[in-house]
Amino acid sequence: MDSIDWWRTAVIYQIYPRSFADSNGDGVGDLNGITERLDALVSLGIDAIWLSPFYRSPQADAGYDVSDYCDVDPLFGTLADFDRLLARAHDLGLRVIIDLVPNHTSSGHPWFEEALTAAAGSPERQRYLFRDEPTDWQSVFGGSAWTQVPDGQWYLHLYDVSQPDLNWRSADVRAMFEGVLRFWLDRGVDGFRVDVAHGLIKDDTFPSYPETPLGVLAKANAPYWDQDEVHEIYRSWRAVLDEYTAADPSRPRVMCGEANVSVPRTARYVRPDEMHQTFNFPYLTTPWDASALRAVIDASLAAYGEVGAPSTWVLSNHDVVRHASRLGYPPDSPAGAGIGIGDPQPDEELGLRRARAASMLMLALPGSAYLYQGEELGLPEHTEMPDQFRQDPNWVRKNYTERGRDGARVPLPWISSAMAFGFGAGEATWLPQPTGYGRYARDLQEVEPTSTIGMYRSALALRHEFDLGRGDLEWTSEPGAAVLAFRRGELQVICNLGPDPVRLPAGAELLLSSSPDVEAQVPTDCCVWWRAQP
Ligand code: NOJ
């Protein structure tokens, strides 16, 4: 933890607390489970962790439905457990970023309960978006975005009916969240990942907009996404964070926005007085195609560079099909909305080979990278989960047409021969693990140098050694080529997405390869890092 702008180059590991490690055997991961196993992440070489929500919540959307922003849900532990986790992480040199869910509360939040019993037009209702008439807006999870309450009014919920949207023009809402920021900053967190950062302000003329709100990238013209007024909220939060940073400049507190919009719109969220980072979803959604990847890399570096912010890079998270499965499909992949029994299945071997290459490509780029728990194991999606286990509200709200996100959220395999593959003390797991997960267990990979975890560890060590998070990228391949080749100072990269093997330059010293079959040539779907021999 030595750099005051650590976030510019950080590799940040997303922990999905439900599925990381279960210390009490109830089948759901918890904070103590995380604390006990932080060592495994330190040895991987990451800089920070981001924790998905662990707050009090009815768990209608796996914790993204918060009923108390300043407490830990008993499912995950206690505030004291959180403090221990934070202290242990800091002792180990890891920064800790927590999730902030400001777009909506849970319908179980005391404010929403008060709003329901209060009259139309009351201050209690003004904290949310109640109207006498609904509009034609659609929920991200399917169906109308409006639900009627007994006195005839309607409230807006861009997500599940149990996630009422807050009114960010309300002074109460602003004051409450400033208090939430301070509560966690006072406890010592290093920053926040801001959920639905592009959605807090809605066009208050409530125009007609019947379209479905989301593929993975929000549509640009929707009256509830990416409205100009959101930026002023982030400026006010930045001032709060900067107060804490000024009090201890060795520990800058940071924000990363889930601003699910296109590049260059994302860059507007990271102007110098706003957030520090935004997720690069355009990168995540780019197909395995050299020209398309080169274009998104160039566009990202240019757009973020213009506002003096680092680009970020990401391939997987808890909302999308894991990249080891996504890349196992042909380019017109059906993988976007989740995979289940009866769906075309990915080619597991091809997916893993490409996932390893894609991860090495990503980790060679300048800026900050996000990893999703399990990707360091090359973990595939659970693509054949029986439907009766599904818990994602998407599945029900979209009338059982989209399998949704459960396949990416399955409890991690730690020990191949243990019950629940060592996820917890007992046999229980809140989602079933596929039998094939045993092959990916961490204990098997730890002793195998060419394993996926071995590759990530070597890549992160080289990333530090060559300071790959900083500096420029200089292409050495031609635009339009099926190979991506570039120079990062002394270290050079060749990622072969084409059908033919590519010769390594004479005298090249191979530093790391995504597949074991590299000698003089880089085969298809392989990424290598090399340098010229002195
Ligand atoms: C984005 C989160 O990542 C996702 O899991 C959640 O369902 C929505 N925001 C709503 O909070």
Residues whose N, C-alpha, C, O or C-beta is under 5 A from the ligand:
A	BS01	NOJ	D61 Y64 Y159 D195 V196 D319
